[in-house]
Amino acid sequence: MSAIHQGGCQCGALRYQFEAPLQDIAHCHCSTCRRSTGGIVTTWITVPLTRFRWLAGTPREYASSASCTRSFCPICGAHLTLFTTLSPDSLDITIATLDQPELAPADRHIWVQSRLPWLQLDPQLPEEDQEVME
């Protein structure tokens, strides 16, 4: 069942909303996510692009690779979304920016070939060396 979920950046300048179930949630271990967020892992939810909208503010964008554009707050720097041309009908949103991130547990690990060797996080979840696009 779909529900409306909201989130935003730390300073409140950016707010977003999407209507989709809290599923397709992955802990990403790639080095690009680590460097762009400053975290040791980034947890993403993938939602249909047509179900997402900005409620307040205009994000800045950064092309982190030939296929990926990341959005962030121009004031506080919070990283909120990732769009990839490899999956043009969807958008990835950082779980940590949801108003209720506790409702969105991960269901898998992706890019585990890049995982930091000392990190142990949700070892019961399935793992993918890279991200599998369905």
PEWOUR-V860142 format. One record per run of one state. SS is the DSSP state (H for helix, E for strand, L for the rest). FROM is the first residue (numbers start at 0). TO is the last residue. If there is no record, write none. Layout:
# PEWOUR-V860142
SS_FROM_TO, SS_FROM_TO
This chain:
# PEWOUR-V860142
L_0_1, E_2_7, L_8_13, E_14_19, L_20_23, E_24_27, L_28_29, H_30_36, L_37_40, E_41_47, H_48_50, E_51_55, L_56_58, E_59_62, L_63_66, E_67_71, L_72_77, E_78_83, H_84_86, L_87_88, E_89_93, H_94_96, E_97_97, L_98_99, H_100_102, L_103_106, E_107_109, L_110_110, H_111_113, L_114_124, E_125_126, L_127_133
